[in-house]
Amino acid sequence: MEYSVKDTTKQFLLLGHRGSSLLWPENTLEAFSKALEAGADGFELDVMVTTDGTAVLFHDPNLKRLHGIDVGVEELSYDQLRDLLNGKQQVCTLQEALSLADDYDCWVDIEIKTMQWHVVRETVSKFSPKKKIISSFRHDVVSDWAKLDNGRYLFAYIYQHFPKDIDAYLSEVDLLKPEISFLDERYDGIADRVLPWTVNEKNKIVELKQKAFFGAISDFPNLLEEENQRISQNAGYLISAVKNIEITADGIKLVLVNTLAPVQIKEISSDAEVETSEQLPTWWDVGKSLTVVIRGNPSYLLVDTSYTGVMSFPFNQLMKWLQKGINEN
C-alpha cells in the first residue's frame, strides 16, 4: 500500500465535497480545480457508468435535480449524455478527474454509485494507487473490490447511522465514513480511521483535526486555509525555542530555550499527561531553559503565552515540524 492509515505522521485531510460544489458545478473538473486552489487536500466524487461503459461523475441516478430532465444517467450513452447537457454542464469522466488528481498529487475519494463497479475498477487501475479511497453506501461493492485489491487502495464504508458493531466494520475496511450528525465520542478512539461528511462548520473541522481524525469532507474546502496559516506562524515561534527532542520509554521530552524575549508561559497542556520543569504559570526570561515531558498518546499540544496567546497544534504534525527544524539548525 502506498499509504497506510497506521502512519501517525500523516496530516489531517480536508476533501472538497464533489469538489467546490457550492460555488461551481458539482463533480466537474472546474469544481475539483477550485477546491484545490482553495486549499483542499483533494476532493470527493461520485461515479456512475453509461450504457457504453464510460465511468462518468454524477451524484444522482437521474438528471432531474440538477437540470430538470427526468432521465437516468445510466440509461444513456456517453455521447447521448454529453449532447443532452450541451450548454448546461460539462460531463466529466472519471478518467479526466483521476488524471487531474495525479497531476496535483492530491487525494481523491471515489464514491461508487453504480453496480457496474468493475468498469470503475478498470478505469482506476490505469492511475497511481497513491492517495486513492474507494467508498460506497453499497458495502458489498466495497467488500468485493477490496478482496481483489486489498492493500492497493484505501477502502471505506459510508453510512448514515451508527453501526451496531463498529468493530465488525473496522475489520472489513480501512476507513469509516459516517455522516457528521452520527459522530460521537465512540469514534474518538478510532479517529485516525474516520472520514466524516459533510462537515461545514470551521470549529468542528478544527476539533476533528485536534483529535487526529483521518480528515473530513466539506462543502467549504477553504475552511482550514486561515487556520493552517495561523498554525504555521505559531509553529515557527515554537520551533525556534525547541532545542532538543528525546523520545524515551517514559514519553517525549522537549527542551526549550527562550531566545526571543521575556514572556509569561501561562499553560502547556494536552489530552495526554504533560509535566514541566517549572510550575506554570511562570516568567520565562531570555536564555532560560524549560523541559516539557509528554506521556501517553496526545492528539494535540496547547501552549498559551503572553506573547503569542493560545497556540494549539496537531501533535503528530507538530513533531514533524520540530524534528525538521532541529535538523535544519
Secondary structure, DSSP 8 states (H G I E B T S, - for coil): --S-TT-TT---EEEEETTTTTTS-TTSHHHHHHHHHTT-SEEEEEEEE-TTS-EEE-SSSEEHHHHSEEEEGGGS-HHHHHHHTTTT----BHHHHHHHHHHHT-EEEEEE-SS-HHHHHHHHTTS--TTEEEEES-HHHHHHHHHHHBTTBEEEEEESS--S-HHHHHHH-SEEEEBGGG--GGGGGGGGGB--B----HHHHHHHHHTT-SEEEES-TTTTHHHHHHHHHHHHHHHHHEEEEEEETTEEEEEEE--S--EEEEEEEESSEEEESS-SSEEE-TT-EEEEEEES--SEEEEEETTTEEEEEEHHHHHHHHHHHHHH-
